[in-house]
Amino acid sequence: MIQYWQGCALTRYNKMQFLIASHIKPWASADDKERLDPNNGFLLLANIDKAFDFGYITFTEKGKVVISPYLDDYQVLGISKNMGVNLNQQHQEYLAYHREVAFKK
């Protein structure tokens, strides 16, 4: 994931010691192939990783961030509505799962 993303997928911040490899489809819900698939993950800053893991943010098919109405003061976390990630086709199935199952609508 480090080679693919080369920094935080959302902010582009590239100091690796601050980044976490985050599964899109959670480890507990994924099969062995999905767990190891580099397309089932983002490299994210820790605060953004938590927001994503807990379903407070997700991404559209085009990569635009979607912020849950349950996340107050998202700007404090460094998240803004005009942010996005660069996706490939292989991310789509995982993100569809995240939007449907993990995201707090």
All heavy atoms as an XYZ file, in Angstrom:
864
protein
N       0.816     -1.192      0.000
C       0.000      0.000      0.000
C       0.861      1.258      0.000
O       0.456      2.252     -0.581
C      -0.942     -0.006      1.193
C      -2.151     -0.876      0.953
S      -3.580     -0.268      1.791
C      -3.629     -1.409      3.118
N       1.997      1.182      0.642
C       2.900      2.340      0.657
C       3.320      2.680     -0.766
O       3.300      3.844     -1.170
C       4.131      2.077      1.554
C       3.709      2.005      3.017
C       5.197      3.135      1.341
C       4.795      1.528      3.955
N       3.681      1.659     -1.523
C       4.105      1.888     -2.905
C       2.959      2.439     -3.754
O       3.161      3.342     -4.565
C       4.601      0.567     -3.484
C       5.576      0.712     -4.588
C       6.206     -0.636     -4.927
O       5.648     -1.696     -4.659
N       7.372     -0.580     -5.516
N       1.754      1.924     -3.551
C       0.609      2.362     -4.347
C       0.202      3.793     -3.999
O       0.063      4.635     -4.872
C      -0.575      1.412     -4.163
C      -1.770      1.796     -5.013
C      -1.850      1.380     -6.335
C      -2.788      2.597     -4.511
C      -2.926      1.739     -7.131
C      -3.871      2.958     -5.302
C      -3.931      2.536     -6.605
O      -4.993      2.900     -7.388
N      -0.022      4.062     -2.706
C      -0.568      5.362     -2.296
C       0.509      6.431     -2.130
O       0.239      7.605     -2.328
C      -1.371      5.224     -0.995
C      -2.618      4.435     -1.207
C      -2.873      3.163     -0.784
C      -3.791      4.841     -1.915
N      -4.109      2.761     -1.190
C      -4.702      3.772     -1.892
C      -4.152      6.014     -2.583
C      -5.956      3.840     -2.492
C      -5.401      6.077     -3.188
C      -6.290      5.001     -3.139
N       1.701      6.077     -1.687
C       2.813      7.003     -1.482
C       2.487      8.139     -0.518
O       3.087      9.205     -0.578
C       3.310      7.559     -2.813
C       3.816      6.474     -3.723
C       4.336      7.004     -5.034
O       4.313      8.197     -5.320
N       4.814      6.106     -5.851
N       1.521      7.918      0.343
C       1.101      8.908      1.335
C      -0.355      8.660      1.676
O      -0.968      7.708      1.197
N      -0.917      9.529      2.483
C      -2.327      9.405      2.854
C      -3.175      9.511      1.593
O      -3.015     10.440      0.807
C      -2.711     10.492      3.856
S      -4.460     10.492      4.307
N      -4.067      8.556      1.398
C      -4.911      8.535      0.201
C      -5.799      9.771      0.103
O      -6.137     10.208     -0.993
C      -5.783      7.274      0.201
N      -6.135     10.357      1.248
C      -7.040     11.510      1.246
C      -6.304     12.843      1.277
O      -6.651     13.760      0.545
C      -8.004     11.412      2.438
C      -9.161     12.393      2.442
C     -10.040     12.214      1.203
C      -9.996     12.217      3.697
N      -5.275     12.964      2.101
C      -4.587     14.253      2.257
C      -3.278     14.343      1.481
O      -2.720     15.421      1.346
C      -4.261     14.522      3.735
O      -3.287     13.569      4.170
C      -5.503     14.461      4.600
N      -2.765     13.197      1.057
C      -1.468     13.069      0.376
C      -0.280     13.272      1.320
O       0.864     13.328      0.871
C      -1.330     13.999     -0.833
C      -2.496     14.079     -1.788
C      -2.909     12.768     -2.402
N      -3.972     12.965     -3.375
C      -5.251     12.680     -3.164
N      -5.645     12.195     -2.018
N      -6.144     12.869     -4.107
N      -0.515     13.391      2.617
C       0.572     13.534      3.595
C       1.456     12.297      3.525
O       0.956     11.169      3.549
C      -0.009     13.718      4.999
C       1.017     14.056      6.041
C       1.515     15.339      6.162
C       1.500     13.083      6.909
C       2.467     15.661      7.115
C       2.450     13.392      7.872
C       2.927     14.679      7.965
O       3.877     14.985      8.916
N       2.780     12.462      3.438
C       3.645     11.327      3.133
C       4.641     10.912      4.214
O       5.578     10.170      3.930
C       4.382     11.567      1.815
C       5.358     12.717      1.890
O       5.514     13.354      2.925
N       6.011     12.996      0.793
N       4.470     11.345      5.433
C       5.336     10.876      6.527
C       4.778      9.547      7.029
O       3.769      9.498      7.733
C       5.401     11.897      7.659
C       5.924     13.256      7.238
C       7.395     13.188      6.903
C       7.910     14.593      6.636
N       8.831     14.675      5.554
N       5.421      8.457      6.631
C       4.876      7.115      6.847
C       4.620      6.786      8.314
O       3.708      6.021      8.622
C       5.801      6.057      6.233
C       5.871      6.127      4.730
S       4.252      5.955      3.945
C       4.526      6.809      2.422
N       5.384      7.350      9.232
C       5.188      7.030     10.645
C       3.826      7.508     11.170
O       3.373      7.055     12.212
C       6.327      7.556     11.519
C       6.504      9.051     11.533
C       7.478      9.569     10.483
O       7.566      9.041      9.382
N       8.214     10.609     10.824
N       3.138      8.380     10.439
C       1.826      8.882     10.847
C       0.668      8.174     10.143
O      -0.491      8.483     10.396
C       1.722     10.389     10.567
C       2.600     11.213     11.454
C       3.849     11.628     11.007
C       2.191     11.570     12.730
C       4.667     12.393     11.821
C       3.004     12.329     13.544
C       4.252     12.738     13.096
N       0.982      7.240      9.251
C      -0.036      6.614      8.417
C      -0.365      5.193      8.864
O       0.481      4.490      9.394
C       0.419      6.615      6.957
C       0.731      7.998      6.393
C       1.286      7.875      4.984
C      -0.489      8.890      6.410
N      -1.598      4.794      8.603
C      -2.099      3.467      8.958
C      -2.679      2.833      7.697
O      -3.420      3.480      6.959
C      -3.186      3.568     10.046
C      -2.585      4.105     11.342
C      -3.870      2.227     10.281
C      -3.602      4.372     12.429
N      -2.373      1.554      7.498
C      -2.998      0.797      6.414
C      -4.389      0.391      6.890
O      -4.537     -0.289      7.900
C      -2.158     -0.428      6.076
N      -5.392      0.845      6.200
C      -6.776      0.648      6.607
C      -7.517     -0.203      5.576
O      -7.480      0.107      4.386
C      -7.459      2.020      6.724
O      -8.783      1.886      7.143
N      -8.151     -1.268      6.034
C      -8.969     -2.090      5.136
C     -10.260     -1.361      4.801
O     -10.862     -0.738      5.670
C      -9.303     -3.435      5.787
C      -8.177     -4.397      5.772
N      -7.240     -4.452      6.783
C      -7.825     -5.330      4.857
C      -6.359     -5.382      6.492
N      -6.686     -5.942      5.334
N     -10.693     -1.479      3.562
C     -11.978     -0.911      3.151
C     -13.087     -1.849      3.611
O     -13.988     -1.454      4.343
C     -12.019     -0.691      1.627
C     -10.913      0.265      1.185
C     -13.398     -0.180      1.206
C     -10.715      0.351     -0.320
N     -13.015     -3.097      3.189
C     -13.901     -4.131      3.734
C     -13.177     -4.674      4.953
O     -12.062     -5.192      4.836
C     -14.145     -5.241      2.708
C     -15.115     -6.295      3.194
C     -15.431     -7.313      2.098
C     -16.468     -8.299      2.559
N     -16.751     -9.295      1.495
N     -13.747     -4.538      6.131
C     -13.033     -4.885      7.362
C     -12.470     -6.310      7.371
O     -13.060     -7.229      6.801
C     -14.093     -4.720      8.448
C     -15.107     -3.813      7.862
C     -15.112     -4.087      6.386
N     -11.358     -6.464      8.047
C     -10.671     -7.742      8.192
C     -11.642     -8.829      8.648
O     -11.656     -9.930      8.107
C      -9.525     -7.568      9.194
C      -8.697     -8.784      9.437
C      -8.927     -9.777     10.350
C      -7.496     -9.142      8.756
N      -7.946    -10.722     10.269
C      -7.048    -10.353      9.305
C      -6.753     -8.546      7.743
C      -5.893    -10.997      8.877
C      -5.594     -9.186      7.329
C      -5.177    -10.392      7.890
N     -12.460     -8.530      9.635
C     -13.383     -9.522     10.208
C     -14.438     -9.977      9.204
O     -14.952    -11.098      9.308
C     -14.061     -8.960     11.451
N     -14.757     -9.150      8.230
C     -15.786     -9.470      7.241
C     -15.205    -10.025      5.943
O     -15.949    -10.532      5.106
C     -16.603     -8.223      6.911
O     -17.180     -7.697      8.068
N     -13.912     -9.902      5.777
C     -13.259    -10.283      4.522
C     -12.794    -11.735      4.558
O     -12.502    -12.281      5.626
C     -12.064     -9.356      4.273
N     -12.700    -12.338      3.365
C     -12.098    -13.670      3.285
C     -10.583    -13.500      3.151
O     -10.073    -12.379      3.075
C     -12.709    -14.485      2.140
C     -12.465    -13.898      0.751
O     -11.433    -13.229      0.527
O     -13.323    -14.102     -0.122
N      -9.846    -14.615      3.120
C      -8.383    -14.541      3.107
C      -7.848    -13.778      1.892
O      -6.907    -12.993      2.011
C      -7.775    -15.942      3.135
C      -7.932    -16.610      4.494
O      -8.166    -15.895      5.495
O      -7.815    -17.849      4.557
N      -8.465    -13.971      0.733
C      -8.015    -13.264     -0.471
C      -8.248    -11.759     -0.334
O      -7.381    -10.950     -0.662
C      -8.751    -13.807     -1.699
C      -8.309    -13.183     -2.991
C      -9.073    -13.739     -4.176
C      -8.637    -13.009     -5.431
N      -9.696    -12.873     -6.400
N      -9.425    -11.374      0.159
C      -9.754     -9.954      0.319
C      -8.855     -9.285      1.357
O      -8.485     -8.120      1.207
C     -11.212     -9.800      0.742
C     -12.198    -10.219     -0.326
C     -13.619    -10.302      0.168
O     -13.843    -10.637      1.358
O     -14.534    -10.041     -0.646
N      -8.506     -9.998      2.411
C      -7.652     -9.433      3.461
C      -6.295     -9.016      2.929
O      -5.703     -8.054      3.402
C      -7.474    -10.448      4.588
C      -8.703    -10.650      5.415
C      -8.510    -11.731      6.441
N      -9.727    -11.901      7.223
C     -10.052    -13.006      7.852
N      -9.246    -14.059      7.818
N     -11.175    -13.060      8.530
N      -5.783     -9.766      1.960
C      -4.442     -9.497      1.432
C      -4.448     -8.684      0.142
O      -3.393     -8.315     -0.359
C      -3.716    -10.828      1.203
C      -3.512    -11.673      2.458
C      -2.876    -13.007      2.102
C      -2.680    -10.931      3.491
N      -5.612     -8.390     -0.376
C      -5.726     -7.637     -1.620
C      -5.373     -6.170     -1.378
O      -6.039     -5.484     -0.597
C      -7.154     -7.751     -2.156
C      -7.356     -7.084     -3.502
O      -6.431     -6.396     -3.997
O      -8.447     -7.230     -4.066
N      -4.326     -5.657     -2.027
C      -3.955     -4.249     -1.821
C      -5.044     -3.265     -2.259
O      -5.058     -2.118     -1.825
C      -2.682     -4.073     -2.643
C      -2.605     -5.246     -3.532
C      -3.442     -6.338     -2.945
N      -5.981     -3.716     -3.092
C      -7.091     -2.855     -3.500
C      -8.166     -2.752     -2.432
O      -9.091     -1.962     -2.563
C      -7.697     -3.358     -4.811
C      -6.728     -3.216     -5.953
O      -6.360     -2.116     -6.322
N      -6.285     -4.338     -6.494
N      -8.047     -3.549     -1.383
C      -8.972     -3.478     -0.253
C      -8.366     -2.615      0.844
O      -8.471     -2.918      2.022
C      -9.288     -4.881      0.293
C     -10.300     -4.843      1.423
O     -11.080     -3.907      1.534
N     -10.274     -5.845      2.267
N      -7.715     -1.547      0.476
C      -7.110     -0.730      1.510
C      -6.730      0.658      1.071
O      -6.567      0.943     -0.117
N      -6.623      1.491      2.078
C      -6.118      2.853      1.926
C      -5.000      3.050      2.919
O      -4.978      2.428      3.981
C      -7.200      3.891      2.265
C      -8.360      3.938      1.318
C      -9.649      3.815      1.797
C      -8.170      4.130     -0.035
C     -10.738      3.877      0.944
C      -9.250      4.200     -0.904
C     -10.530      4.073     -0.411
N      -4.110      3.932      2.626
C      -3.139      4.427      3.582
C      -3.696      5.760      4.067
O      -3.970      6.654      3.252
C      -1.800      4.617      2.863
C      -0.518      4.537      3.669
C      -0.442      3.250      4.464
C       0.675      4.672      2.753
N      -3.937      5.872      5.385
C      -4.612      7.059      5.917
C      -3.926      7.567      7.176
O      -3.353      6.788      7.942
C      -6.071      6.724      6.268
C      -6.976      6.285      5.124
C      -8.297      5.762      5.662
C      -7.205      7.419      4.139
N      -4.029      8.866      7.404
C      -3.634      9.428      8.691
C      -4.511      8.798      9.766
O      -5.672      8.446      9.515
C      -3.818     10.946      8.692
C      -2.760     11.730      7.924
C      -3.227     13.160      7.697
C      -1.437     11.700      8.657
N      -3.992      8.665     10.967
C      -4.676      7.926     12.040
C      -6.078      8.456     12.322
O      -7.020      7.668     12.481
C      -3.832      7.951     13.309
N      -6.254      9.762     12.372
C      -7.585     10.318     12.667
C      -8.575     10.023     11.536
O      -9.747      9.733     11.778
C      -7.503     11.822     12.948
C      -6.839     12.599     11.837
O      -5.928     12.121     11.177
N      -7.289     13.816     11.627
N      -8.100     10.053     10.311
C      -8.963      9.762      9.169
C      -9.259      8.263      9.112
O     -10.379      7.848      8.811
C      -8.332     10.289      7.874
C      -8.241     11.823      7.950
C      -9.124      9.858      6.648
C      -7.441     12.470      6.860
N      -8.267      7.446      9.454
C      -8.475      6.001      9.534
C      -9.593      5.667     10.513
O     -10.473      4.853     10.209
C      -7.172      5.314      9.959
C      -7.377      3.867     10.343
O      -7.701      3.053      9.452
O      -7.241      3.546     11.536
N      -9.587      6.289     11.670
C     -10.642      6.039     12.668
C     -12.004      6.456     12.142
O     -12.988      5.738     12.311
C     -10.348      6.776     13.978
C      -9.244      6.174     14.786
C      -9.630      4.795     15.256
C      -8.529      4.228     16.116
N      -8.684      2.803     16.359
N     -12.083      7.624     11.508
C     -13.363      8.083     10.953
C     -13.861      7.105      9.885
O     -15.056      6.791      9.832
C     -13.217      9.490     10.377
N     -12.964      6.588      9.070
C     -13.326      5.635      8.030
C     -13.725      4.287      8.638
O     -14.771      3.732      8.298
C     -12.161      5.466      7.049
C     -12.466      4.567      5.894
C     -13.297      4.991      4.871
C     -11.919      3.300      5.823
C     -13.585      4.156      3.795
C     -12.201      2.461      4.755
C     -13.030      2.897      3.737
N     -12.911      3.774      9.555
C     -13.202      2.475     10.179
C     -14.534      2.471     10.915
O     -15.248      1.472     10.897
C     -12.099      2.078     11.158
C     -10.906      1.429     10.484
O     -10.962      1.179      9.262
O      -9.911      1.167     11.185
N     -14.852      3.565     11.567
C     -16.097      3.640     12.334
C     -17.290      4.084     11.485
O     -18.384      4.270     11.987
C     -15.933      4.552     13.547
C     -15.072      3.952     14.624
C     -14.006      4.665     15.137
C     -15.311      2.686     15.132
C     -13.203      4.125     16.136
C     -14.522      2.132     16.109
C     -13.453      2.856     16.623
N     -17.073      4.266     10.185
C     -18.171      4.566      9.267
C     -18.628      6.011      9.246
O     -19.716      6.307      8.760
N     -17.792      6.923      9.724
C     -18.162      8.334      9.720
C     -17.822      9.030      8.404
O     -18.303     10.123      8.139
C     -17.523      9.065     10.889
C     -18.145      8.676     12.201
C     -17.495      7.831     13.079
C     -19.407      9.148     12.560
C     -18.076      7.456     14.283
C     -19.999      8.782     13.759
C     -19.326      7.939     14.608
O     -19.921      7.570     15.794
N     -16.962      8.394      7.603
C     -16.720      8.863      6.240
C     -16.684      7.643      5.324
O     -16.399      6.524      5.756
C     -15.419      9.685      6.070
C     -14.182      8.843      6.365
C     -15.463     10.964      6.882
C     -12.867      9.506      5.970
N     -16.982      7.865      4.076
C     -16.822      6.870      3.031
C     -16.531      7.632      1.743
O     -16.314      8.851      1.788
C     -18.060      5.940      2.924
O     -17.712      4.796      2.131
C     -19.268      6.643      2.363
N     -16.545      6.936      0.618
C     -16.223      7.570     -0.654
C     -17.198      7.119     -1.735
O     -17.637      5.975     -1.753
C     -14.785      7.233     -1.070
C     -13.776      7.673     -0.060
C     -13.275      6.788      0.876
C     -13.353      8.990     -0.019
C     -12.362      7.192      1.835
C     -12.443      9.413      0.938
C     -11.951      8.515      1.866
N     -17.517      8.039     -2.628
C     -18.377      7.718     -3.771
C     -17.588      6.852     -4.753
O     -16.373      6.669     -4.610
C     -18.831      8.994     -4.497
O     -17.686      9.605     -5.123
C     -19.532      9.968     -3.573
N     -18.270      6.402     -5.793
C     -17.611      5.620     -6.838
C     -16.513      6.412     -7.530
O     -15.564      5.851     -8.045
C     -18.631      5.152     -7.872
C     -19.578      4.099     -7.348
C     -20.620      3.689     -8.377
O     -20.682      4.284     -9.475
O     -21.385      2.767     -8.058
N     -16.638      7.720     -7.530
C     -15.622      8.584     -8.159
C     -14.545      9.020     -7.165
O     -13.615      9.734     -7.533
C     -16.274      9.790     -8.794
C     -17.242      9.397     -9.899
C     -17.315     10.450    -10.946
C     -18.346     10.063    -11.964
N     -17.794      9.620    -13.198
N     -14.687      8.631     -5.887
C     -13.662      8.922     -4.889
C     -13.923     10.129     -4.012
O     -13.132     10.435     -3.130
N     -15.030     10.831     -4.217
C     -15.338     12.005     -3.393
C     -15.719     11.557     -1.984
O     -16.460     10.607     -1.802
C     -16.482     12.790     -4.020
C     -16.796     14.094     -3.299
C     -17.805     14.898     -4.110
C     -18.273     16.173     -3.487
N     -17.802     16.623     -2.260
N     -15.199     12.259     -1.001
C     -15.514     11.921      0.388
C     -16.984     12.202      0.678
O     -17.548     13.178      0.186
C     -14.597     12.680      1.382
C     -14.909     14.159      1.450
C     -14.673     12.081      2.773
N     -17.592     11.312      1.456
C     -18.956     11.483      1.942
C     -18.852     11.460      3.458
O     -18.270     10.537      4.035
C     -19.894     10.349      1.462
C     -21.299     10.558      1.985
C     -19.870     10.231     -0.046
N     -19.391     12.485      4.100
C     -19.289     12.632      5.549
C     -20.632     12.304      6.181
O     -21.666     12.844      5.776
C     -18.838     14.064      5.912
C     -17.489     14.366      5.248
C     -18.767     14.233      7.430
C     -17.087     15.821      5.264
N     -20.601     11.436      7.167
C     -21.825     11.041      7.866
C     -22.428     12.235      8.594
O     -21.697     13.054      9.169
C     -21.513      9.936      8.879
O     -22.622      9.713      9.723
N     -23.758     12.322      8.634
C     -24.393     13.381      9.423
C     -24.137     13.217     10.917
O     -24.360     14.146     11.684
C     -25.886     13.232      9.096
C     -26.049     11.877      8.527
C     -24.740     11.487      7.927
N     -23.609     12.065     11.312
C     -23.303     11.804     12.721
C     -21.910     12.276     13.134
O     -21.546     12.173     14.296
C     -23.452     10.314     13.038
C     -24.856      9.820     12.824
C     -25.191      9.112     11.671
C     -25.862     10.094     13.742
C     -26.487      8.678     11.455
C     -27.159      9.664     13.533
C     -27.467      8.957     12.390
O     -28.752      8.526     12.177
N     -21.131     12.783     12.193
C     -19.790     13.269     12.507
C     -19.816     14.785     12.647
O     -19.871     15.522     11.660
C     -18.789     12.851     11.421
C     -17.338     13.277     11.658
C     -16.801     12.736     12.969
C     -16.471     12.825     10.493
N     -19.794     15.243     13.872
C     -19.744     16.677     14.151
C     -18.313     17.180     14.026
O     -17.364     16.447     14.288
C     -20.239     16.958     15.576
C     -21.693     16.587     15.765
O     -22.452     16.616     14.786
O     -22.061     16.247     16.903
N     -18.153     18.414     13.657
C     -16.852     19.080     13.630
C     -15.789     18.297     12.857
O     -14.651     18.188     13.282
C     -16.359     19.361     15.057
C     -17.276     20.292     15.813
O     -17.929     21.131     15.169
O     -17.357     20.175     17.052
N     -16.161     17.749     11.712
C     -15.225     16.954     10.917
C     -14.015     17.770     10.477
O     -12.943     17.220     10.243
C     -15.928     16.317      9.709
C     -16.673     17.284      8.842
C     -16.029     17.979      7.828
C     -18.038     17.507      9.029
C     -16.714     18.869      7.025
C     -18.734     18.396      8.228
C     -18.069     19.067      7.231
O     -18.748     19.953      6.436
N     -14.159     19.084     10.404
C     -13.029     19.933     10.017
C     -11.886     19.825     11.021
O     -10.716     19.940     10.644
C     -13.462     21.404      9.892
C     -14.529     21.648      8.861
C     -15.944     21.589      9.439
O     -16.207     21.017     10.493
N     -16.880     22.167      8.718
N     -12.210     19.599     12.288
C     -11.183     19.447     13.324
C     -10.292     18.246     13.015
O      -9.105     18.234     13.354
C     -11.830     19.312     14.727
C     -10.802     19.012     15.790
C     -12.603     20.576     15.070
N     -10.853     17.244     12.356
C     -10.097     16.048     11.983
C      -9.307     16.236     10.688
O      -8.624     15.333     10.231
C     -11.047     14.855     11.826
C     -11.808     14.440     13.070
C     -12.805     13.339     12.735
C     -10.847     13.978     14.155
N      -9.411     17.407     10.087
C      -8.711     17.668      8.838
C      -9.454     17.173      7.618
O      -8.861     16.971      6.562
N     -10.760     16.974      7.762
C     -11.593     16.477      6.669
C     -12.450     17.622      6.149
O     -13.016     18.378      6.931
C     -12.490     15.317      7.160
C     -11.638     14.174      7.708
C     -13.401     14.835      6.050
C     -12.423     13.123      8.464
N     -12.538     17.733      4.825
C     -13.438     18.716      4.228
C     -14.238     18.045      3.123
O     -13.822     17.021      2.564
C     -12.674     19.925      3.692
O     -11.943     19.579      2.551
N     -15.373     18.627      2.799
C     -16.281     18.041      1.817
C     -15.726     18.036      0.398
O     -16.240     17.326     -0.461
C     -17.621     18.774      1.843
C     -18.396     18.532      3.115
C     -19.726     19.243      3.080
C     -20.486     18.935      4.361
N     -21.818     19.553      4.372
N     -14.687     18.802      0.134
C     -14.142     18.850     -1.223
C     -12.967     17.902     -1.431
O     -12.315     17.932     -2.460
C     -13.745     20.283     -1.598
C     -12.647     20.829     -0.728
O     -12.303     20.254      0.299
N     -12.089     21.954     -1.113
N     -12.717     17.010     -0.473
C     -11.604     16.065     -0.572
C     -12.036     14.809     -1.326
O     -13.223     14.523     -1.454
C     -11.112     15.660      0.815
C     -10.537     16.792      1.623
S     -10.105     16.246      3.281
C      -8.340     16.363      3.159
N     -11.045     14.064     -1.785
C     -11.333     12.802     -2.443
C     -10.086     11.960     -2.585
O      -8.978     12.411     -2.302
N     -10.290     10.715     -2.991
C      -9.201      9.774     -3.226
C      -9.223      9.355     -4.691
O     -10.260      9.395     -5.350
C      -9.298      8.530     -2.310
C      -9.131      8.908     -0.850
C     -10.604      7.784     -2.511
N      -8.075      8.953     -5.200
C      -7.971      8.441     -6.562
C      -8.204      6.937     -6.529
O      -7.431      6.211     -5.913
C      -6.595      8.750     -7.154
C      -6.361     10.232     -7.304
O      -7.265     10.962     -7.705
N      -5.175     10.682     -6.974
N      -9.268      6.499     -7.170
C      -9.652      5.093     -7.131
C      -9.369      4.401     -8.448
O      -9.369      5.030     -9.499
C     -11.151      4.972     -6.829
C     -11.640      5.589     -5.530
C     -13.157      5.495     -5.445
C     -10.991      4.898     -4.334
N      -9.192      3.083     -8.363
C      -9.172      2.261     -9.568
C     -10.408      1.365     -9.543
O     -11.151      1.341     -8.559
C      -7.864      1.459     -9.688
C      -7.696      0.439     -8.582
O      -8.644     -0.257     -8.201
N      -6.495      0.313     -8.060
N     -10.645      0.642    -10.591
C     -11.844     -0.196    -10.705
C     -11.902     -1.263     -9.615
O     -12.974     -1.609     -9.127
C     -11.896     -0.845    -12.098
C     -13.188     -1.573    -12.378
C     -14.417     -0.669    -12.262
O     -14.401      0.490    -12.679
N     -15.481     -1.193    -11.705
N     -10.751     -1.764     -9.188
C     -10.708     -2.825     -8.187
C     -11.142     -2.353     -6.798
O     -11.508     -3.168     -5.954
C      -9.307     -3.450     -8.122
C      -8.937     -4.249     -9.356
C      -8.518     -3.363    -10.536
O      -8.121     -2.215    -10.378
N      -8.634     -3.906    -11.741
N     -11.128     -1.073     -6.536
C     -11.602     -0.545     -5.252
C     -13.126     -0.565     -5.145
O     -13.679     -0.551     -4.050
C     -11.154      0.918     -5.058
C      -9.699      1.094     -4.864
N      -8.934      1.851     -5.713
C      -8.859      0.641     -3.905
C      -7.684      1.853     -5.299
N      -7.605      1.125     -4.210
N     -13.812     -0.579     -6.281
C     -15.254     -0.331     -6.307
C     -16.076     -1.330     -5.492
O     -16.979     -0.931     -4.755
C     -15.758     -0.271     -7.748
C     -15.170      0.868     -8.556
C     -15.432      2.247     -7.956
O     -16.449      2.492     -7.336
N     -14.489      3.159     -8.156
N     -15.799     -2.615     -5.616
C     -16.581     -3.616     -4.881
C     -16.395     -3.439     -3.368
O     -17.352     -3.517     -2.606
C     -16.158     -5.018     -5.302
C     -16.996     -6.104     -4.663
C     -16.619     -7.491     -5.149
O     -16.102     -7.624     -6.282
O     -16.837     -8.447     -4.391
N     -15.180     -3.177     -2.954
C     -14.914     -2.975     -1.527
C     -15.613     -1.724     -1.011
O     -16.199     -1.728      0.075
C     -13.409     -2.900     -1.261
C     -12.674     -4.171     -1.610
C     -11.711     -4.195     -2.606
C     -12.938     -5.354     -0.928
C     -11.026     -5.356     -2.921
C     -12.260     -6.530     -1.240
C     -11.307     -6.519     -2.233
O     -10.634     -7.675     -2.536
N     -15.561     -0.658     -1.774
C     -16.211      0.580     -1.346
C     -17.730      0.463     -1.357
O     -18.392      1.051     -0.491
C     -15.757      1.756     -2.209
C     -14.439      2.358     -1.762
C     -13.921      3.351     -2.789
C     -14.568      3.010     -0.406
N     -18.277     -0.292     -2.280
C     -19.727     -0.525     -2.279
C     -20.118     -1.218     -0.976
O     -21.127     -0.856     -0.353
C     -20.135     -1.363     -3.481
N     -19.318     -2.177     -0.544
C     -19.563     -2.856      0.734
C     -19.487     -1.845      1.885
O     -20.345     -1.813      2.762
C     -18.544     -3.982      0.940
C     -18.714     -4.695      2.252
C     -19.509     -5.833      2.343
C     -18.101     -4.226      3.414
C     -19.695     -6.486      3.555
C     -18.283     -4.865      4.619
C     -19.069     -5.994      4.684
O     -19.247     -6.620      5.892
N     -18.443     -1.017      1.873
C     -18.257     -0.038      2.952
C     -19.435      0.935      3.020
O     -19.943      1.228      4.101
C     -16.942      0.726      2.767
C     -16.595      1.586      3.938
N     -16.998      2.902      4.029
C     -15.912      1.309      5.068
C     -16.558      3.409      5.165
N     -15.898      2.460      5.812
N     -19.868      1.428      1.872
C     -21.004      2.367      1.846
C     -22.286      1.705      2.376
O     -23.067      2.331      3.075
C     -21.240      2.896      0.432
C     -20.232      3.923     -0.018
C     -20.640      4.583     -1.333
N     -20.732      3.642     -2.425
C     -19.723      3.332     -3.242
N     -18.535      3.896     -3.076
N     -19.916      2.477     -4.227
N     -22.483      0.457      2.031
C     -23.710     -0.247      2.410
C     -23.709     -0.732      3.852
O     -24.708     -0.621      4.555
C     -23.933     -1.442      1.471
C     -25.222     -2.184      1.712
C     -26.469     -1.327      1.469
O     -26.457     -0.447      0.602
O     -27.466     -1.559      2.185
N     -22.574     -1.242      4.322
C     -22.529     -1.909      5.626
C     -21.916     -1.035      6.725
O     -22.452     -0.980      7.837
C     -21.762     -3.247      5.518
C     -21.617     -3.923      6.868
C     -22.454     -4.169      4.521
N     -20.813     -0.362      6.434
C     -20.084      0.349      7.490
C     -20.504      1.798      7.678
O     -20.488      2.318      8.806
C     -18.583      0.287      7.197
N     -20.863      2.478      6.591
C     -21.142      3.911      6.668
C     -22.395      4.219      7.473
O     -23.430      3.576      7.298
C     -21.282      4.481      5.247
C     -21.470      5.965      5.197
C     -20.498      6.821      5.677
C     -22.620      6.517      4.668
C     -20.649      8.194      5.616
C     -22.801      7.894      4.613
C     -21.807      8.734      5.095
N     -22.283      5.197      8.361
C     -23.420      5.636      9.196
C     -24.206      6.676      8.414
O     -23.822      7.823      8.329
C     -22.908      6.214     10.505
C     -22.179      5.194     11.378
C     -21.721      5.842     12.672
C     -20.874      4.932     13.508
N     -21.304      3.581     13.674
N     -25.340      6.232      7.872
C     -26.185      7.105      7.043
C     -27.081      7.967      7.879
O     -27.535      7.653      8.904
C     -27.015      6.267      6.087
C     -26.161      5.435      5.152
C     -27.047      4.517      4.324
C     -26.205      3.628      3.481
N     -26.093      2.285      3.907
